[in-house]
Amino acid sequence: MIAVVGHRDLDSRTLELVEAELRARLDGLAEGAAALVRVGAGLPLAFGRAVRAAGRKLTVLLPAQGAVPAVLPERDRRAAGELLVLAEHVRLLAFDPADRNACVGADERVVATSRSVLAVWDGSPSDGRDATAHLVAFARARGIHVDVVWPTGCEWRRA
């Protein structure tokens, strides 16, 4: 399984660059490896599009409260719809999408079940809002291959 982690709130130009680079990286990985992404706007949607464009299978994880999908934050709802259309499989994952720590914990579970991680990351340290550096370190500490993706021209400003 191939997972993606990375900065949220990337602008549309950066997302276009990232999506193209993700597709190129996916084309170069082992044939048949499927991809896994936690539902959301921005990077998760760009990854989902790149996965399907590369001809790979996509599993989308929806947050759940018990056996029922949780209500997504407003900003993620439209992207969730597109990701569900792109998905070959949909799974529920127990976490509260409105709780940052729960989201980081969900991402840790995604990373832990993957063989490879594509990290859309500018190399900056984690802070109280962005956990990308933490997730990269988490993957590497478990011996999971991490491929950093940050194409020339990408920009990310902490909000």
N, C-alpha and C positions, 0 to 999 in steps of 0.2 A: 504494500500500500504506500502511496505517495501522498504526503500531506503538505499543506502550505501554512506558514505563519508569516506575520509581517505587520507593518505599520497600517493603522487605520487612517481614515481621513486623507487619503492621497487625492490630489486633484485629478481632473479628467485627463489631462495630457500625460501625467505620470502613469496613470492606470493604463492608458493605451500602450505606452512603452513597456510597461511591466507585462501586460497581457501578451504582447508579441514575443517578449523574451521567455515568458513561461512556456509558451507553445514550442519555441525552439528547444528549450531544455527538455520538455516532455518528449519531443521527437527523438532526442538523443538517449533517453533512458531505456531500460530493458523493455522489450516488447511484451505486451500483455499486462504490465503492472497497472493496476487500477488506482484511482485517486479518491481521496477523502477530504471533505471540507465541511466546516461548521457554517451553517447558513448565515448570510449577512450581506450587506451592501459593500461596495468598494472592492477590496482585494478578493474576498470569497467569490464574488460574482465574476470578476476578471479571471480567476483561476478556473472556475467552472466552465466558462466559455473556452478557455485555452485547452482544457482537458478534452472537451468534446471535439474541438477543431483538430486536435491531435489524434482523434479516433480512439480515445481511451474511455473506459467505463468510469462513471462518477457516482460516488455514494455521498449523499447530502445528509448531514446530521441536523435534526431539528431539536430545539430545547423542549424538554417535557417536564410536566408536573405530574408525577405518577405515570399513568398510562395515556395521558392526554397531552397533545402539543401545547406548549406555553404560548401566551400572547407575546408576539415579537414587538420590539420597539418600532415606532412608526417608520424610522429611517430604513429599516431592514425589510419591510413588508413587500414592496415591489420586487426587490432583488430575490426574496425568498420564492416568489411565484415563478420567476424565470429559472432559478436553480432547480426547483421541483420539476420543471419541464425538461431540463437538461439531464436530470438524474436518472440513472438506471435503477438505483436503490435509494430508499429513504429510511433512515433509522432515527429513533428517538434517543436522546441522551439527556439524562436528568441533570438539569441545572437551571438557574434563574437568569435569563438573558439580560435582566436589568441590574444584576449584581456583578461588578467588575471582577471580584475575587472568584466568583462562581464561573465566570467566563474563562479566566486564566486556568482554573482547575479543569474545565472542559477541554481547553486547548492542550493541557498536559496529557490528558487521557488520549486525545487524538494523536499526539506526537508519540506517546508510548506504544501505540498499536501500529505504528508505521515503520517501514524499512528505510525510508528516505524522506527528508524534509526539504522543501524549497522555502528559503527564508527571504522574503522581500524586506530588505533591511539595509539601512545606510551605515550601520556600524555603531550607532549611538547607544549609550547605556539605557537600561530600563529606568523608568521613573514611576511615579504613582499612577500614571494613566496608561502608558505604553509598556507592554511586557515582552516585546520582541526579543531583546537581548536575553532576558530570562529564559524564554522558550528555546532559543538557540543553545544556550548553556545546558538546559534541561536535556535536550536531545543528544548533545555531544557527550554528556556525562553517562548516558545510557548506551553509547556506542552506535547511535543512529547517525547515518550519513546526513550532513547538512550541506546544501549547495546554496550559497548566498547569491541572490538576484538583486542587482541594483544597476540597471542600464544607465549609460551616459545620458545625461539630460534630466534624470529624475530629480525631483525635489520633494522634500517633506518638511513641513514646519509644524512644530508642536503647537497644538491649539491651547 
